[in-house]
Amino acid sequence: MGKHPLLKTKVSAGSRPVTGTITRSHMDLLHTYTHENRKALVYKMLSKSYLIRFYENDVIGDYTVAHTESDAEVIADDYVLKVDKL
């Protein structure tokens, strides 16, 4: 998955440039998007950013951070529907 035009940052599951650990106590689940074998979860973080976690076949893949809730929703929807805006 490349960089979506609405992304604040693009982070692969294996690299963590974020200081500290992101835990569920630091974020609230807002939305779940699913289609076929793909799922995207949108969380609001304490930092007021929105984290989107991507899953395929119930295996976590990449995640990314968006500026706004509406941007996060578009990114999540595009992912599960396999829309390529890159």
DSSP file (Angstrom, degrees, kcal/mol; ACC not computed):
  #  RESIDUE AA STRUCTURE BP1 BP2  ACC     N-H-->O    O-->H-N    N-H-->O    O-->H-N    TCO  KAPPA ALPHA  PHI   PSI    X-CA   Y-CA   Z-CA
    1    1 A M              0   0    0      0, 0.0     3,-0.1     0, 0.0    83,-0.0   0.000 360.0 360.0 360.0 125.6    0.0    0.0    0.0
    2    2 A G        -     0   0    0      1,-0.1     2,-0.7     8,-0.0    84,-0.0   0.003 360.0 -59.8 -87.1-164.2    1.5    3.3   -1.0
    3    3 A K        -     0   0    0     83,-0.1    -1,-0.1     7,-0.1     7,-0.1  -0.737  48.5-143.8 -88.4 118.2    0.9    6.8    0.3
    4    4 A H    >   -     0   0    0     -2,-0.7     3,-1.8     1,-0.1    82,-0.1  -0.510  22.4-118.6 -73.5 144.5   -2.7    7.9    0.0
    5    5 A P  T 3  S+     0   0    0      0, 0.0    -1,-0.1     0, 0.0    -2,-0.0   0.691 111.9  53.0 -62.3 -17.7   -3.1   11.7   -0.7
    6    6 A L  T 3  S+     0   0    0     65,-0.1    61,-0.6    66,-0.0     2,-0.1   0.461  84.3 117.7 -94.5  -0.8   -5.0   12.3    2.5
    7    7 A L  E <   -A   66   0A   0     -3,-1.8    59,-0.2     1,-0.1     3,-0.1  -0.387  49.1-163.1 -74.6 142.0   -2.4   10.7    4.8
    8    8 A K  E    S-     0   0A   0     57,-2.2     2,-0.3     1,-0.4    58,-0.2   0.872  83.6  -7.8 -79.3 -46.6   -0.5   12.6    7.5
    9    9 A T  E     -A   65   0A   0     56,-1.5    56,-1.1     2,-0.0     2,-0.5  -0.973  62.5-139.1-144.9 157.7    2.1    9.8    7.7
   10   10 A K  E     +A   64   0A   0     -2,-0.3     2,-0.4    54,-0.2    54,-0.2  -0.989  25.9 178.0-119.6 123.6    2.5    6.3    6.2
   11   11 A V  E     -A   63   0A   0     52,-1.2    52,-1.6    -2,-0.5     2,-0.2  -0.990  21.3-137.8-130.5 131.6    3.9    3.7    8.6
   12   12 A S    >   -     0   0    0     -2,-0.4     3,-1.0    50,-0.2    50,-0.1  -0.524  28.7-113.5 -82.3 155.9    4.5    0.1    7.9
   13   13 A A  T 3  S+     0   0    0      1,-0.3    -1,-0.1    -2,-0.2    49,-0.1   0.809 115.4  52.8 -60.2 -30.4    3.6   -2.5   10.5
   14   14 A G  T 3  S+     0   0    0      2,-0.0     2,-0.4     1,-0.0    -1,-0.3   0.706 102.6  63.5 -81.1 -19.8    7.3   -3.4   11.0
   15   15 A S    <   -     0   0    0     -3,-1.0     3,-0.1     2,-0.0    -1,-0.0  -0.882  57.3-173.9-111.1 139.0    8.5    0.2   11.6
   16   16 A R        +     0   0    0     -2,-0.4    -3,-0.1     1,-0.1    -5,-0.0  -0.730  14.4 166.0-132.0  82.9    7.5    2.3   14.5
   17   17 A P        +     0   0    0      0, 0.0     2,-0.3     0, 0.0    -1,-0.1   0.499  51.0 106.8 -75.9  -0.1    8.8    5.9   14.4
   18   18 A V  S    S-     0   0    0      2,-0.1     2,-0.3    -3,-0.1     4,-0.1  -0.602  77.4-119.9 -79.1 135.2    6.3    6.9   17.1
   19   19 A T  S    S-     0   0    0     -2,-0.3     2,-0.1     2,-0.1    -1,-0.1  -0.602  79.0  -0.8 -74.9 132.2    7.8    7.5   20.5
   20   20 A G  S    S-     0   0    0     -2,-0.3     2,-0.4     2,-0.1    -2,-0.1  -0.323 101.3 -57.5  84.0-170.4    6.4    5.1   23.1
   21   21 A T        -     0   0    0     -2,-0.1     2,-0.7     2,-0.0    -2,-0.1  -0.918  38.4-134.1-115.3 135.4    3.8    2.4   22.5
   22   22 A I        +     0   0    0     -2,-0.4     2,-0.3    -4,-0.1    -2,-0.1  -0.793  35.7 174.8 -86.7 118.7    0.3    3.0   21.2
   23   23 A T    >   -     0   0    0     -2,-0.7     3,-2.1     1,-0.0     4,-0.2  -0.773  47.3-102.8-120.0 167.2   -2.1    1.1   23.4
   24   24 A R  G >  S+     0   0    0      1,-0.3     3,-1.3    -2,-0.3     5,-0.1   0.766 118.9  65.2 -60.8 -24.9   -5.9    0.8   23.5
   25   25 A S  G 3  S+     0   0    0      1,-0.2    -1,-0.3     3,-0.1     3,-0.0   0.680  99.3  54.5 -71.7 -14.5   -5.9    3.1   26.5
   26   26 A H  G <  S+     0   0    0     -3,-2.1    20,-2.1     1,-0.1     2,-0.3   0.387 114.1  36.9 -96.1   2.1   -4.5    5.9   24.2
   27   27 A M  E <   -B   45   0A   0     -3,-1.3     2,-0.4    18,-0.2    18,-0.2  -0.997  64.0-140.1-154.6 155.3   -7.3    5.6   21.6
   28   28 A D  E     -B   44   0A   0     16,-2.5    16,-2.8    -2,-0.3     2,-0.4  -0.963  28.1-119.9-118.5 133.4  -11.0    5.0   21.1
   29   29 A L  E     +B   43   0A   0     -2,-0.4    14,-0.3    14,-0.2     3,-0.1  -0.579  37.2 167.2 -71.3 124.8  -12.5    2.9   18.3
   30   30 A L  E     +     0   0A   0     12,-3.3     2,-0.3    -2,-0.4    13,-0.2   0.802  57.5  11.1-104.8 -43.8  -14.8    5.0   16.2
   31   31 A H  E     -B   42   0A   0     11,-1.5    11,-2.7     2,-0.0     2,-0.4  -0.978  49.6-157.7-142.6 149.0  -15.5    3.0   13.0
   32   32 A T  E     -B   41   0A   0     -2,-0.3     2,-0.4     9,-0.2     9,-0.2  -0.995  13.0-169.4-126.6 125.2  -15.1   -0.4   11.5
   33   33 A Y  E     +B   40   0A   0      7,-2.9     7,-2.5    -2,-0.4     2,-0.3  -0.945  10.1 175.2-113.1 133.2  -15.1   -0.9    7.7
   34   34 A T  E     +B   39   0A   0     -2,-0.4     2,-0.3     5,-0.2     5,-0.2  -0.996  11.9 161.7-138.7 145.2  -15.3   -4.3    6.2
   35   35 A H  E >   -B   38   0A   0      3,-2.2     3,-2.5    -2,-0.3     2,-0.1  -0.833  66.8 -44.6-161.1 124.1  -15.6   -5.7    2.7
   36   36 A E  T 3  S-     0   0    0     -2,-0.3    -1,-0.1     1,-0.3    45,-0.0  -0.323 125.8 -16.0  52.0-121.1  -14.8   -9.2    1.5
   37   37 A N  T 3  S+     0   0    0     43,-0.1    20,-3.1    -3,-0.1    21,-0.5   0.308 120.0  90.3 -96.8  10.0  -11.5  -10.2    3.2
   38   38 A R  E <   +BC  35  56A   0     -3,-2.5    -3,-2.2    18,-0.2     2,-0.3  -0.820  47.1 177.8-111.7 147.8  -10.4   -6.6    4.1
   39   39 A K  E     -BC  34  55A   0     16,-2.2    16,-2.9    -2,-0.3     2,-0.4  -0.996   8.1-168.9-143.7 144.1  -11.1   -4.6    7.3
   40   40 A A  E     -BC  33  54A   0     -7,-2.5    -7,-2.9    -2,-0.3     2,-0.4  -0.996   7.1-159.6-134.7 130.0  -10.1   -1.2    8.4
   41   41 A L  E     -BC  32  53A   0     12,-2.2    12,-2.4    -2,-0.4     2,-0.5  -0.925   6.3-153.4-110.2 132.6  -10.5    0.1   12.0
   42   42 A V  E     -BC  31  52A   0    -11,-2.7   -12,-3.3    -2,-0.4   -11,-1.5  -0.926  15.6-176.5-109.5 123.5  -10.5    3.9   12.7
   43   43 A Y  E     -BC  29  51A   0      8,-3.1     8,-1.9    -2,-0.5     2,-0.6  -0.899  23.5-136.7-116.7 145.3   -9.4    5.1   16.1
   44   44 A K  E     -BC  28  50A   0    -16,-2.8   -16,-2.5    -2,-0.4     6,-0.2  -0.914  28.1-151.7 -97.2 124.6   -9.3    8.5   17.7
   45   45 A M  E >   -B   27   0A   0      4,-2.8     3,-2.1    -2,-0.6   -18,-0.2  -0.545  26.5-110.7 -94.4 161.4   -6.0    9.0   19.5
   46   46 A L  T 3  S+     0   0    0    -20,-2.1   -19,-0.1     1,-0.3    -1,-0.1   0.776 117.0  66.0 -59.4 -26.5   -5.4   11.2   22.6
   47   47 A S  T 3  S-     0   0    0    -21,-0.3    -1,-0.3     1,-0.1     3,-0.1   0.420 118.0-112.3 -75.8   2.4   -3.2   13.4   20.3
   48   48 A K  S <  S+     0   0    0     -3,-2.1     2,-0.2     1,-0.3    -2,-0.1   0.528  82.5 118.3  74.7   8.5   -6.4   14.3   18.3
   49   49 A S        -     0   0    0     19,-0.0    -4,-2.8    20,-0.0     2,-0.5  -0.497  64.2-121.1 -93.1 171.9   -5.1   12.4   15.3
   50   50 A Y  E     -CD  44  66A   0     16,-2.1    16,-2.9    -6,-0.2     2,-0.4  -0.972  17.8-154.6-122.4 123.1   -6.9    9.4   13.8
   51   51 A L  E     -CD  43  65A   0     -8,-1.9    -8,-3.1    -2,-0.5     2,-0.5  -0.804   5.0-162.7 -97.4 133.6   -5.2    6.0   13.5
   52   52 A I  E     -CD  42  64A   0     12,-2.9    12,-2.0    -2,-0.4     2,-0.4  -0.976   3.2-162.3-117.7 121.2   -6.3    3.6   10.8
   53   53 A R  E     -CD  41  63A   0    -12,-2.4   -12,-2.2    -2,-0.5     2,-0.4  -0.879   9.5-149.5-103.5 133.2   -5.3   -0.1   11.1
   54   54 A F  E     -C   40   0A   0      8,-2.5     7,-3.5    -2,-0.4     2,-0.4  -0.854  14.3-176.4-107.7 136.5   -5.6   -2.3    8.0
   55   55 A Y  E     -CD  39  60A   0    -16,-2.9   -16,-2.2    -2,-0.4     2,-0.4  -0.968   9.4-172.2-128.7 144.4   -6.3   -6.0    8.0
   56   56 A E  E >  S-CD  38  59A   0      3,-2.1     3,-1.4    -2,-0.4   -18,-0.2  -0.983  82.6  -6.1-135.9 127.5   -6.5   -8.6    5.3
   57   57 A N  T 3  S-     0   0    0    -20,-3.1   -19,-0.1    -2,-0.4     3,-0.1   0.871 129.6 -61.3  54.7  39.3   -7.7  -12.1    6.0
   58   58 A D  T 3  S+     0   0    0    -21,-0.5     2,-0.5     1,-0.2    -1,-0.3   0.654 111.8 122.0  62.3  19.7   -7.9  -11.1    9.7
   59   59 A V  E <   - D   0  56A   0     -3,-1.4    -3,-2.1     0, 0.0    -1,-0.2  -0.955  67.0-119.4-111.3 127.1   -4.1  -10.5    9.7
   60   60 A I  E     + D   0  55A   0     -2,-0.5    -5,-0.3    -5,-0.2     3,-0.1  -0.400  39.7 168.2 -66.4 137.0   -2.9   -7.0   10.7
   61   61 A G  E     -     0   0A   0     -7,-3.5    -1,-0.1     1,-0.5    -6,-0.1   0.194  45.9 -17.4-114.0-124.4   -1.0   -5.2    8.0
   62   62 A D  E     -     0   0A   0    -50,-0.1    -8,-2.5   -49,-0.1    -1,-0.5  -0.239  53.4-158.2 -78.3 170.6    0.0   -1.5    7.8
   63   63 A Y  E     -AD  11  53A   0    -52,-1.6   -52,-1.2   -10,-0.2     2,-0.3  -0.962   8.2-173.5-142.1 162.1   -1.4    1.3    9.8
   64   64 A T  E     -AD  10  52A   0    -12,-2.0   -12,-2.9    -2,-0.3     2,-0.4  -0.939  19.4-124.6-148.9 169.0   -1.4    5.1    9.1
   65   65 A V  E     -AD   9  51A   0    -56,-1.1   -57,-2.2    -2,-0.3   -56,-1.5  -0.967  21.4-165.0-122.9 135.2   -2.4    8.3   10.8
   66   66 A A  E     -AD   7  50A   0    -16,-2.9   -16,-2.1    -2,-0.4   -59,-0.1  -0.811  24.1-130.2-116.9 159.4   -4.8   11.0    9.4
   67   67 A H  S    S+     0   0    0    -61,-0.6     2,-0.3    -2,-0.3    -1,-0.1   0.890  87.3  25.0 -72.1 -42.4   -5.4   14.6   10.3
   68   68 A T  S  > S-     0   0    0      1,-0.1     4,-2.1   -18,-0.1     5,-0.1  -0.809  75.0-117.2-127.5 162.3   -9.2   14.5   10.5
   69   69 A E  H  > S+     0   0    0     -2,-0.3     4,-2.4     1,-0.2     5,-0.2   0.899 115.8  52.9 -64.2 -40.7  -11.9   11.9   11.1
   70   70 A S  H  > S+     0   0    0      1,-0.2     4,-2.1     2,-0.2    -1,-0.2   0.897 109.1  49.1 -65.2 -38.7  -13.3   12.5    7.6
   71   71 A D  H  > S+     0   0    0      2,-0.2     4,-2.4     1,-0.2    -1,-0.2   0.916 111.1  50.8 -62.8 -42.2   -9.9   11.8    6.0
   72   72 A A  H  X S+     0   0    0     -4,-2.1     4,-2.5     1,-0.2    -2,-0.2   0.891 109.1  51.2 -62.7 -40.1   -9.6    8.7    8.1
   73   73 A E  H  X S+     0   0    0     -4,-2.4     4,-2.6     2,-0.2    -1,-0.2   0.908 110.6  48.2 -63.5 -42.8  -13.0    7.5    7.0
   74   74 A V  H  X S+     0   0    0     -4,-2.1     4,-2.8     2,-0.2     5,-0.2   0.922 112.7  48.3 -63.8 -44.7  -12.1    8.0    3.3
   75   75 A I  H  X S+     0   0    0     -4,-2.4     4,-2.2     2,-0.2    -2,-0.2   0.925 113.8  46.6 -62.0 -45.6   -8.8    6.2    3.7
   76   76 A A  H  X S+     0   0    0     -4,-2.5     4,-2.2     2,-0.2     5,-0.2   0.922 114.3  47.2 -63.5 -45.0  -10.5    3.3    5.5
   77   77 A D  H  X S+     0   0    0     -4,-2.6     4,-1.9     1,-0.2    -2,-0.2   0.922 111.7  50.5 -63.5 -44.9  -13.3    3.0    2.9
   78   78 A D  H  <>S+     0   0    0     -4,-2.8     5,-2.8    -5,-0.2     4,-0.4   0.891 110.0  52.0 -60.0 -39.9  -10.8    3.2    0.0
   79   79 A Y  H ><5S+     0   0    0     -4,-2.2     3,-1.2     3,-0.2    -2,-0.2   0.958 111.2  43.5 -63.1 -51.3   -8.8    0.4    1.5
   80   80 A V  H 3<5S+     0   0    0     -4,-2.2   -42,-0.2     1,-0.3    -1,-0.2   0.822 117.8  45.9 -68.3 -28.1  -11.6   -2.1    2.0
   81   81 A L  T 3<5S-     0   0    0     -4,-1.9    -1,-0.3    -5,-0.2    -2,-0.2   0.404 111.0-122.4 -91.9   2.4  -13.0   -1.3   -1.4
   82   82 A K  T < 5 +     0   0    0     -3,-1.2     2,-0.5    -4,-0.4    -3,-0.2   0.839  49.6 166.6  60.0  37.5   -9.6   -1.5   -3.0
   83   83 A V      < -     0   0    0     -5,-2.8     2,-0.8    -6,-0.2    -1,-0.2  -0.736  24.9-151.5 -83.1 126.3   -9.8    2.0   -4.4
   84   84 A D        +     0   0    0     -2,-0.5    -5,-0.0     1,-0.1    -1,-0.0  -0.863  28.6 161.4-105.8 105.6   -6.3    3.1   -5.6
   85   85 A K              0   0    0     -2,-0.8    -1,-0.1     1,-0.2    -2,-0.0   0.116 360.0 360.0-105.1  19.3   -5.9    6.9   -5.4
   86   86 A L              0   0    0    -82,-0.1    -1,-0.2   -81,-0.0   -83,-0.1   0.457 360.0 360.0 -85.0 360.0   -2.1    6.8   -5.5
